Amino acid sequence: MGKEKGVWQLYEYDYKTGDIKLKNRKCPRCGKTMAHHSNPPRWTCGGCSYTEYIREKKQG
Ligand SMILES: [Zn+2]
């Protein structure tokens, strides 16, 4: 199962609607695909090194 993990990290499966969304977002600076990193959670652009930190949503 471990080998499959890399693929699924690129997508987000919504169990409620059954939709599969592409998790990777595009860089607001250069438009290249950004890579998701964890610890700390952030998006990093491979083109221009633009980094966007992700704020965790707290419920309640
Ligand atoms: Zn960029």
N, CA, C, O and the ligand as a Tripos MOL2 file, in Angstrom:
@<TRIPOS>MOLECULE
protein
  241   239    61     0     0
PROTEIN
NO_CHARGES

@<TRIPOS>ATOM
      1 N           0.8260   -1.2080    0.0000 N.3       1 MET1
      2 CA          0.0000    0.0000    0.0000 C.3       1 MET1
      3 C           0.8580    1.2550    0.0000 C.2       1 MET1
      4 O           0.4180    2.3190   -0.4360 O.2       1 MET1
      5 N           2.0790    1.1250    0.4890 N.am      2 GLY2
      6 CA          2.9410    2.2950    0.6430 C.3       2 GLY2
      7 C           3.2810    2.9800   -0.6640 C.2       2 GLY2
      8 O           3.4140    4.2020   -0.7150 O.2       2 GLY2
      9 N           3.4230    2.1960   -1.7220 N.am      3 LYS3
     10 CA          3.7970    2.7820   -3.0060 C.3       3 LYS3
     11 C           2.6750    3.6490   -3.5900 C.2       3 LYS3
     12 O           2.9270    4.5410   -4.4010 O.2       3 LYS3
     13 N           1.4580    3.3800   -3.1750 N.am      4 GLU4
     14 CA          0.3160    4.1210   -3.6960 C.3       4 GLU4
     15 C           0.2170    5.5080   -3.0560 C.2       4 GLU4
     16 O          -0.4510    6.3990   -3.5780 O.2       4 GLU4
     17 N           0.8760    5.6680   -1.9470 N.am      5 LYS5
     18 CA          0.7090    6.8810   -1.1540 C.3       5 LYS5
     19 C           1.1110    8.1380   -1.9140 C.2       5 LYS5
     20 O           0.4470    9.1700   -1.8160 O.2       5 LYS5
     21 N           2.1900    8.0460   -2.6640 N.am      6 GLY6
     22 CA          2.6810    9.2140   -3.3820 C.3       6 GLY6
     23 C           1.6640    9.7830   -4.3510 C.2       6 GLY6
     24 O           1.5600   10.9980   -4.5150 O.2       6 GLY6
     25 N           0.9190    8.9030   -4.9880 N.am      7 VAL7
     26 CA         -0.0940    9.3440   -5.9440 C.3       7 VAL7
     27 C          -1.2380   10.0340   -5.2270 C.2       7 VAL7
     28 O          -1.6980   11.0950   -5.6480 O.2       7 VAL7
     29 N          -1.6890    9.4310   -4.1540 N.am      8 TRP8
     30 CA         -2.8600    9.9470   -3.4610 C.3       8 TRP8
     31 C          -2.5750   11.2180   -2.6980 C.2       8 TRP8
     32 O          -3.4990   11.9290   -2.3010 O.2       8 TRP8
     33 N          -1.3190   11.5080   -2.4910 N.am      9 GLN9
     34 CA         -0.9920   12.7730   -1.8360 C.3       9 GLN9
     35 C          -1.3160   13.9540   -2.7460 C.2       9 GLN9
     36 O          -1.4750   15.0830   -2.2810 O.2       9 GLN9
     37 N          -1.4130   13.6840   -4.0470 N.am     10 LEU10
     38 CA         -1.6960   14.7540   -4.9960 C.3      10 LEU10
     39 C          -3.1860   15.0540   -5.0840 C.2      10 LEU10
     40 O          -3.5910   16.0780   -5.6330 O.2      10 LEU10
     41 N          -3.9880   14.1620   -4.5450 N.am     11 TYR11
     42 CA         -5.4250   14.3160   -4.6850 C.3      11 TYR11
     43 C          -6.1170   14.2960   -3.3280 C.2      11 TYR11
     44 O          -5.6100   13.7740   -2.3350 O.2      11 TYR11
     45 N          -7.2780   14.8820   -3.3460 N.am     12 GLU12
     46 CA         -8.0720   14.8860   -2.1320 C.3      12 GLU12
     47 C          -9.4400   14.3050   -2.4560 C.2      12 GLU12
     48 O         -10.1720   14.8440   -3.2870 O.2      12 GLU12
     49 N          -9.7720   13.2310   -1.8130 N.am     13 TYR13
     50 CA        -11.0350   12.5540   -2.0910 C.3      13 TYR13
     51 C         -12.1030   12.9980   -1.0980 C.2      13 TYR13
     52 O         -11.9430   12.8720    0.1160 O.2      13 TYR13
     53 N         -13.1860   13.5160   -1.6410 N.am     14 ASP14
     54 CA        -14.2790   13.9620   -0.7840 C.3      14 ASP14
     55 C         -15.2970   12.8310   -0.6630 C.2      14 ASP14
     56 O         -16.0010   12.5050   -1.6190 O.2      14 ASP14
     57 N         -15.3580   12.2540    0.5040 N.am     15 TYR15
     58 CA        -16.2280   11.0940    0.7030 C.3      15 TYR15
     59 C         -17.7060   11.4690    0.6740 C.2      15 TYR15
     60 O         -18.5570   10.6240    0.3970 O.2      15 TYR15
     61 N         -18.0070   12.7140    0.9540 N.am     16 LYS16
     62 CA        -19.4010   13.1440    0.9730 C.3      16 LYS16
     63 C         -19.9710   13.2590   -0.4390 C.2      16 LYS16
     64 O         -21.0880   12.8140   -0.7040 O.2      16 LYS16
     65 N         -19.1930   13.8580   -1.3410 N.am     17 THR17
     66 CA        -19.6860   14.1020   -2.6950 C.3      17 THR17
     67 C         -19.1220   13.1100   -3.7060 C.2      17 THR17
     68 O         -19.6590   12.9720   -4.8050 O.2      17 THR17
     69 N         -18.0430   12.4180   -3.3420 N.am     18 GLY18
     70 CA        -17.4320   11.4690   -4.2520 C.3      18 GLY18
     71 C         -16.5150   12.1350   -5.2610 C.2      18 GLY18
     72 O         -16.0870   11.5100   -6.2310 O.2      18 GLY18
     73 N         -16.2150   13.4090   -5.0280 N.am     19 ASP19
     74 CA        -15.3510   14.1430   -5.9530 C.3      19 ASP19
     75 C         -13.8790   13.9590   -5.5850 C.2      19 ASP19
     76 O         -13.5190   13.8320   -4.4140 O.2      19 ASP19
     77 N         -13.0530   13.9500   -6.6110 N.am     20 ILE20
     78 CA        -11.6140   13.9190   -6.3830 C.3      20 ILE20
     79 C         -11.0210   15.2390   -6.8400 C.2      20 ILE20
     80 O         -11.1300   15.6160   -8.0060 O.2      20 ILE20
     81 N         -10.4010   15.9250   -5.9160 N.am     21 LYS21
     82 CA         -9.8450   17.2330   -6.2440 C.3      21 LYS21
     83 C          -8.3240   17.1680   -6.2870 C.2      21 LYS21
     84 O          -7.6860   16.4510   -5.5160 O.2      21 LYS21
     85 N          -7.7770   17.9270   -7.1970 N.am     22 LEU22
     86 CA         -6.3300   18.0280   -7.2650 C.3      22 LEU22
     87 C          -5.8540   18.9580   -6.1570 C.2      22 LEU22
     88 O          -6.2230   20.1310   -6.1060 O.2      22 LEU22
     89 N          -5.0350   18.4140   -5.2820 N.am     23 LYS23
     90 CA         -4.6090   19.1970   -4.1250 C.3      23 LYS23
     91 C          -3.5960   20.2680   -4.4980 C.2      23 LYS23
     92 O          -3.5610   21.3460   -3.9040 O.2      23 LYS23
     93 N          -2.7800   19.9540   -5.4870 N.am     24 ASN24
     94 CA         -1.7400   20.9090   -5.8430 C.3      24 ASN24
     95 C          -2.3400   22.1990   -6.3930 C.2      24 ASN24
     96 O          -3.2430   22.1680   -7.2290 O.2      24 ASN24
     97 N          -1.8530   23.2840   -5.9350 N.am     25 ARG25
     98 CA         -2.3270   24.5710   -6.4180 C.3      25 ARG25
     99 C          -1.2460   25.2430   -7.2490 C.2      25 ARG25
    100 O          -0.0770   24.8580   -7.2080 O.2      25 ARG25
    101 N          -1.6520   26.2420   -7.9920 N.am     26 LYS26
    102 CA         -0.6830   26.9200   -8.8450 C.3      26 LYS26
    103 C          -0.1190   28.1530   -8.1530 C.2      26 LYS26
    104 O          -0.7950   28.8260   -7.3750 O.2      26 LYS26
    105 N           1.1280   28.4190   -8.4610 N.am     27 CYS27
    106 CA          1.8270   29.5300   -7.8440 C.3      27 CYS27
    107 C           1.2440   30.8640   -8.3230 C.2      27 CYS27
    108 O           1.0960   31.0750   -9.5270 O.2      27 CYS27
    109 N           0.9140   31.7610   -7.3960 N.am     28 PRO28
    110 CA          0.3680   33.0660   -7.7700 C.3      28 PRO28
    111 C           1.4050   33.9640   -8.4480 C.2      28 PRO28
    112 O           1.0510   34.9510   -9.0910 O.2      28 PRO28
    113 N           2.6560   33.6240   -8.3040 N.am     29 ARG29
    114 CA          3.7160   34.4370   -8.9100 C.3      29 ARG29
    115 C           4.0040   34.0160  -10.3490 C.2      29 ARG29
    116 O           3.9170   34.8210  -11.2760 O.2      29 ARG29
    117 N           4.3530   32.7180  -10.5180 N.am     30 CYS30
    118 CA          4.8240   32.2760  -11.8320 C.3      30 CYS30
    119 C           3.8790   31.2730  -12.4900 C.2      30 CYS30
    120 O           4.0560   30.9370  -13.6600 O.2      30 CYS30
    121 N           2.8650   30.7870  -11.7400 N.am     31 GLY31
    122 CA          1.8680   29.9120  -12.3380 C.3      31 GLY31
    123 C           2.2570   28.4460  -12.3990 C.2      31 GLY31
    124 O           1.5020   27.6260  -12.9210 O.2      31 GLY31
    125 N           3.4160   28.1100  -11.8760 N.am     32 LYS32
    126 CA          3.8120   26.7010  -11.8540 C.3      32 LYS32
    127 C           3.0820   25.9630  -10.7380 C.2      32 LYS32
    128 O           2.5640   26.5730   -9.8020 O.2      32 LYS32
    129 N           3.0520   24.6580  -10.8550 N.am     33 THR33
    130 CA          2.3800   23.8520   -9.8520 C.3      33 THR33
    131 C           3.1990   23.8270   -8.5650 C.2      33 THR33
    132 O           4.4080   23.5910   -8.5700 O.2      33 THR33
    133 N           2.5040   24.0780   -7.4760 N.am     34 MET34
    134 CA          3.1830   24.1020   -6.1940 C.3      34 MET34
    135 C           3.1200   22.7260   -5.5340 C.2      34 MET34
    136 O           2.1710   21.9690   -5.7370 O.2      34 MET34
    137 N           4.1280   22.4220   -4.7540 N.am     35 ALA35
    138 CA          4.1860   21.1380   -4.0670 C.3      35 ALA35
    139 C           3.7730   21.3090   -2.6130 C.2      35 ALA35
    140 O           4.1100   22.2970   -1.9620 O.2      35 ALA35
    141 N           3.0400   20.3280   -2.1270 N.am     36 HIS36
    142 CA          2.5910   20.3930   -0.7400 C.3      36 HIS36
    143 C           3.6070   19.7410    0.1740 C.2      36 HIS36
    144 O           4.1040   18.6470   -0.0970 O.2      36 HIS36
    145 N           3.9030   20.4220    1.2460 N.am     37 HIS37
    146 CA          4.8060   19.8630    2.2450 C.3      37 HIS37
    147 C           4.1470   19.9300    3.6060 C.2      37 HIS37
    148 O           3.3270   20.8080    3.8780 O.2      37 HIS37
    149 N           4.5170   18.9950    4.4510 N.am     38 SER38
    150 CA          3.9740   19.0000    5.8070 C.3      38 SER38
    151 C           5.1000   19.2350    6.8070 C.2      38 SER38
    152 O           6.2740   18.9920    6.5270 O.2      38 SER38
    153 N           4.7020   19.7180    7.9820 N.am     39 ASN39
    154 CA          5.6470   19.9610    9.0730 C.3      39 ASN39
    155 C           6.7100   20.9920    8.7310 C.2      39 ASN39
    156 O           7.8540   20.6130    8.4830 O.2      39 ASN39
    157 N           6.3870   22.2660    8.7080 N.am     40 PRO40
    158 CA          5.0260   22.7670    8.8690 C.3      40 PRO40
    159 C           4.2430   22.6670    7.5600 C.2      40 PRO40
    160 O           4.8370   22.6700    6.4820 O.2      40 PRO40
    161 N           2.9100   22.5770    7.6470 N.am     41 PRO41
    162 CA          2.0980   22.4900    6.4370 C.3      41 PRO41
    163 C           2.2320   23.7300    5.5800 C.2      41 PRO41
    164 O           1.9970   24.8460    6.0440 O.2      41 PRO41
    165 N           2.6160   23.5270    4.3070 N.am     42 ARG42
    166 CA          2.8590   24.6800    3.4390 C.3      42 ARG42
    167 C           2.8520   24.2460    1.9780 C.2      42 ARG42
    168 O           2.9930   23.0640    1.6630 O.2      42 ARG42
    169 N           2.6860   25.2080    1.1110 N.am     43 TRP43
    170 CA          2.8370   24.9880   -0.3260 C.3      43 TRP43
    171 C           4.1170   25.6800   -0.7600 C.2      43 TRP43
    172 O           4.3680   26.8270   -0.3870 O.2      43 TRP43
    173 N           4.9210   24.9860   -1.5440 N.am     44 THR44
    174 CA          6.1600   25.5760   -2.0310 C.3      44 THR44
    175 C           6.2380   25.4600   -3.5430 C.2      44 THR44
    176 O           5.9910   24.3940   -4.1060 O.2      44 THR44
    177 N           6.5850   26.5680   -4.2010 N.am     45 CYS45
    178 CA          6.7330   26.5750   -5.6490 C.3      45 CYS45
    179 C           8.1440   26.1370   -6.0370 C.2      45 CYS45
    180 O           9.1310   26.6150   -5.4770 O.2      45 CYS45
    181 N           8.2240   25.2210   -7.0030 N.am     46 GLY46
    182 CA          9.5180   24.7460   -7.4500 C.3      46 GLY46
    183 C          10.1840   25.7160   -8.4140 C.2      46 GLY46
    184 O          11.3810   25.6160   -8.6840 O.2      46 GLY46
    185 N           9.3860   26.6680   -8.9380 N.am     47 GLY47
    186 CA          9.9090   27.6030   -9.9190 C.3      47 GLY47
    187 C          10.5710   28.8130   -9.2940 C.2      47 GLY47
    188 O          11.6970   29.1710   -9.6410 O.2      47 GLY47
    189 N           9.8500   29.4480   -8.3540 N.am     48 CYS48
    190 CA         10.3620   30.7000   -7.7940 C.3      48 CYS48
    191 C          10.5060   30.6420   -6.2760 C.2      48 CYS48
    192 O          10.7900   31.6530   -5.6340 O.2      48 CYS48
    193 N          10.3100   29.4610   -5.7090 N.am     49 SER49
    194 CA         10.4740   29.2470   -4.2710 C.3      49 SER49
    195 C           9.4580   30.0050   -3.4230 C.2      49 SER49
    196 O           9.6670   30.2310   -2.2310 O.2      49 SER49
    197 N           8.3670   30.3900   -4.0530 N.am     50 TYR50
    198 CA          7.2970   31.0360   -3.2980 C.3      50 TYR50
    199 C           6.7060   30.0270   -2.3160 C.2      50 TYR50
    200 O           6.3890   28.8980   -2.6900 O.2      50 TYR50
    201 N           6.5610   30.4400   -1.0670 N.am     51 THR51
    202 CA          6.0440   29.5410   -0.0410 C.3      51 THR51
    203 C           4.8050   30.1390    0.6000 C.2      51 THR51
    204 O           4.7800   31.3080    0.9860 O.2      51 THR51
    205 N           3.7910   29.3150    0.7020 N.am     52 GLU52
    206 CA          2.5610   29.7590    1.3400 C.3      52 GLU52
    207 C           2.2320   28.8060    2.4780 C.2      52 GLU52
    208 O           1.9850   27.6200    2.2580 O.2      52 GLU52
    209 N           2.2320   29.3300    3.6820 N.am     53 TYR53
    210 CA          1.9660   28.4740    4.8380 C.3      53 TYR53
    211 C           0.4700   28.2760    5.0230 C.2      53 TYR53
    212 O          -0.3310   29.1810    4.7860 O.2      53 TYR53
    213 N           0.1220   27.0980    5.4430 N.am     54 ILE54
    214 CA         -1.2840   26.7320    5.5900 C.3      54 ILE54
    215 C          -1.6950   26.8370    7.0580 C.2      54 ILE54
    216 O          -1.0860   26.2490    7.9520 O.2      54 ILE54
    217 N          -2.7280   27.5950    7.2510 N.am     55 ARG55
    218 CA         -3.2600   27.7010    8.6150 C.3      55 ARG55
    219 C          -4.2750   26.6010    8.8450 C.2      55 ARG55
    220 O          -5.2260   26.4430    8.0810 O.2      55 ARG55
    221 N          -4.0650   25.8600    9.8860 N.am     56 GLU56
    222 CA         -4.9910   24.7890   10.2000 C.3      56 GLU56
    223 C          -6.2980   25.3530   10.7370 C.2      56 GLU56
    224 O          -6.3260   26.2310   11.5990 O.2      56 GLU56
    225 N          -7.3660   24.8140   10.1930 N.am     57 LYS57
    226 CA         -8.6730   25.2650   10.6360 C.3      57 LYS57
    227 C          -9.0730   24.5530   11.9240 C.2      57 LYS57
    228 O          -9.0360   23.3260   12.0160 O.2      57 LYS57
    229 N          -9.4380   25.3210   12.8700 N.am     58 LYS58
    230 CA         -9.8880   24.7320   14.1310 C.3      58 LYS58
    231 C         -11.4060   24.8690   14.2320 C.2      58 LYS58
    232 O         -11.9670   25.9560   14.0870 O.2      58 LYS58
    233 N         -12.0330   23.7620   14.4780 N.am     59 GLN59
    234 CA        -13.4880   23.7670   14.5790 C.3      59 GLN59
    235 C         -13.9170   24.0470   16.0160 C.2      59 GLN59
    236 O         -13.2420   23.6920   16.9830 O.2      59 GLN59
    237 N         -15.0650   24.6970   16.1060 N.am     60 GLY60
    238 CA        -15.6360   24.9640   17.4190 C.3      60 GLY60
    239 C         -15.2020   26.2450   17.9460 C.2      60 GLY60
    240 O         -15.5950   26.6230   19.0500 O.2      60 GLY60
    241 ZN          6.3890   30.3010   -8.4870 Zn       61 ZN61
@<TRIPOS>BOND
     1     1     2 1
     2     2     3 1
     3     3     4 2
     4     3     5 am
     5     5     6 1
     6     6     7 1
     7     7     8 2
     8     7     9 am
     9     9    10 1
    10    10    11 1
    11    11    12 2
    12    11    13 am
    13    13    14 1
    14    14    15 1
    15    15    16 2
    16    15    17 am
    17    17    18 1
    18    18    19 1
    19    19    20 2
    20    19    21 am
    21    21    22 1
    22    22    23 1
    23    23    24 2
    24    23    25 am
    25    25    26 1
    26    26    27 1
    27    27    28 2
    28    27    29 am
    29    29    30 1
    30    30    31 1
    31    31    32 2
    32    31    33 am
    33    33    34 1
    34    34    35 1
    35    35    36 2
    36    35    37 am
    37    37    38 1
    38    38    39 1
    39    39    40 2
    40    39    41 am
    41    41    42 1
    42    42    43 1
    43    43    44 2
    44    43    45 am
    45    45    46 1
    46    46    47 1
    47    47    48 2
    48    47    49 am
    49    49    50 1
    50    50    51 1
    51    51    52 2
    52    51    53 am
    53    53    54 1
    54    54    55 1
    55    55    56 2
    56    55    57 am
    57    57    58 1
    58    58    59 1
    59    59    60 2
    60    59    61 am
    61    61    62 1
    62    62    63 1
    63    63    64 2
    64    63    65 am
    65    65    66 1
    66    66    67 1
    67    67    68 2
    68    67    69 am
    69    69    70 1
    70    70    71 1
    71    71    72 2
    72    71    73 am
    73    73    74 1
    74    74    75 1
    75    75    76 2
    76    75    77 am
    77    77    78 1
    78    78    79 1
    79    79    80 2
    80    79    81 am
    81    81    82 1
    82    82    83 1
    83    83    84 2
    84    83    85 am
    85    85    86 1
    86    86    87 1
    87    87    88 2
    88    87    89 am
    89    89    90 1
    90    90    91 1
    91    91    92 2
    92    91    93 am
    93    93    94 1
    94    94    95 1
    95    95    96 2
    96    95    97 am
    97    97    98 1
    98    98    99 1
    99    99   100 2
   100    99   101 am
   101   101   102 1
   102   102   103 1
   103   103   104 2
   104   103   105 am
   105   105   106 1
   106   106   107 1
   107   107   108 2
   108   107   109 am
   109   109   110 1
   110   110   111 1
   111   111   112 2
   112   111   113 am
   113   113   114 1
   114   114   115 1
   115   115   116 2
   116   115   117 am
   117   117   118 1
   118   118   119 1
   119   119   120 2
   120   119   121 am
   121   121   122 1
   122   122   123 1
   123   123   124 2
   124   123   125 am
   125   125   126 1
   126   126   127 1
   127   127   128 2
   128   127   129 am
   129   129   130 1
   130   130   131 1
   131   131   132 2
   132   131   133 am
   133   133   134 1
   134   134   135 1
   135   135   136 2
   136   135   137 am
   137   137   138 1
   138   138   139 1
   139   139   140 2
   140   139   141 am
   141   141   142 1
   142   142   143 1
   143   143   144 2
   144   143   145 am
   145   145   146 1
   146   146   147 1
   147   147   148 2
   148   147   149 am
   149   149   150 1
   150   150   151 1
   151   151   152 2
   152   151   153 am
   153   153   154 1
   154   154   155 1
   155   155   156 2
   156   155   157 am
   157   157   158 1
   158   158   159 1
   159   159   160 2
   160   159   161 am
   161   161   162 1
   162   162   163 1
   163   163   164 2
   164   163   165 am
   165   165   166 1
   166   166   167 1
   167   167   168 2
   168   167   169 am
   169   169   170 1
   170   170   171 1
   171   171   172 2
   172   171   173 am
   173   173   174 1
   174   174   175 1
   175   175   176 2
   176   175   177 am
   177   177   178 1
   178   178   179 1
   179   179   180 2
   180   179   181 am
   181   181   182 1
   182   182   183 1
   183   183   184 2
   184   183   185 am
   185   185   186 1
   186   186   187 1
   187   187   188 2
   188   187   189 am
   189   189   190 1
   190   190   191 1
   191   191   192 2
   192   191   193 am
   193   193   194 1
   194   194   195 1
   195   195   196 2
   196   195   197 am
   197   197   198 1
   198   198   199 1
   199   199   200 2
   200   199   201 am
   201   201   202 1
   202   202   203 1
   203   203   204 2
   204   203   205 am
   205   205   206 1
   206   206   207 1
   207   207   208 2
   208   207   209 am
   209   209   210 1
   210   210   211 1
   211   211   212 2
   212   211   213 am
   213   213   214 1
   214   214   215 1
   215   215   216 2
   216   215   217 am
   217   217   218 1
   218   218   219 1
   219   219   220 2
   220   219   221 am
   221   221   222 1
   222   222   223 1
   223   223   224 2
   224   223   225 am
   225   225   226 1
   226   226   227 1
   227   227   228 2
   228   227   229 am
   229   229   230 1
   230   230   231 1
   231   231   232 2
   232   231   233 am
   233   233   234 1
   234   234   235 1
   235   235   236 2
   236   235   237 am
   237   237   238 1
   238   238   239 1
   239   239   240 2
@<TRIPOS>SUBSTRUCTURE
     1 MET1         2 RESIDUE 1 A MET
     2 GLY2         6 RESIDUE 1 A GLY
     3 LYS3        10 RESIDUE 1 A LYS
     4 GLU4        14 RESIDUE 1 A GLU
     5 LYS5        18 RESIDUE 1 A LYS
     6 GLY6        22 RESIDUE 1 A GLY
     7 VAL7        26 RESIDUE 1 A VAL
     8 TRP8        30 RESIDUE 1 A TRP
     9 GLN9        34 RESIDUE 1 A GLN
    10 LEU10       38 RESIDUE 1 A LEU
    11 TYR11       42 RESIDUE 1 A TYR
    12 GLU12       46 RESIDUE 1 A GLU
    13 TYR13       50 RESIDUE 1 A TYR
    14 ASP14       54 RESIDUE 1 A ASP
    15 TYR15       58 RESIDUE 1 A TYR
    16 LYS16       62 RESIDUE 1 A LYS
    17 THR17       66 RESIDUE 1 A THR
    18 GLY18       70 RESIDUE 1 A GLY
    19 ASP19       74 RESIDUE 1 A ASP
    20 ILE20       78 RESIDUE 1 A ILE
    21 LYS21       82 RESIDUE 1 A LYS
    22 LEU22       86 RESIDUE 1 A LEU
    23 LYS23       90 RESIDUE 1 A LYS
    24 ASN24       94 RESIDUE 1 A ASN
    25 ARG25       98 RESIDUE 1 A ARG
    26 LYS26      102 RESIDUE 1 A LYS
    27 CYS27      106 RESIDUE 1 A CYS
    28 PRO28      110 RESIDUE 1 A PRO
    29 ARG29      114 RESIDUE 1 A ARG
    30 CYS30      118 RESIDUE 1 A CYS
    31 GLY31      122 RESIDUE 1 A GLY
    32 LYS32      126 RESIDUE 1 A LYS
    33 THR33      130 RESIDUE 1 A THR
    34 MET34      134 RESIDUE 1 A MET
    35 ALA35      138 RESIDUE 1 A ALA
    36 HIS36      142 RESIDUE 1 A HIS
    37 HIS37      146 RESIDUE 1 A HIS
    38 SER38      150 RESIDUE 1 A SER
    39 ASN39      154 RESIDUE 1 A ASN
    40 PRO40      158 RESIDUE 1 A PRO
    41 PRO41      162 RESIDUE 1 A PRO
    42 ARG42      166 RESIDUE 1 A ARG
    43 TRP43      170 RESIDUE 1 A TRP
    44 THR44      174 RESIDUE 1 A THR
    45 CYS45      178 RESIDUE 1 A CYS
    46 GLY46      182 RESIDUE 1 A GLY
    47 GLY47      186 RESIDUE 1 A GLY
    48 CYS48      190 RESIDUE 1 A CYS
    49 SER49      194 RESIDUE 1 A SER
    50 TYR50      198 RESIDUE 1 A TYR
    51 THR51      202 RESIDUE 1 A THR
    52 GLU52      206 RESIDUE 1 A GLU
    53 TYR53      210 RESIDUE 1 A TYR
    54 ILE54      214 RESIDUE 1 A ILE
    55 ARG55      218 RESIDUE 1 A ARG
    56 GLU56      222 RESIDUE 1 A GLU
    57 LYS57      226 RESIDUE 1 A LYS
    58 LYS58      230 RESIDUE 1 A LYS
    59 GLN59      234 RESIDUE 1 A GLN
    60 GLY60      238 RESIDUE 1 A GLY
    61 ZN61       241 GROUP 0 **** ****
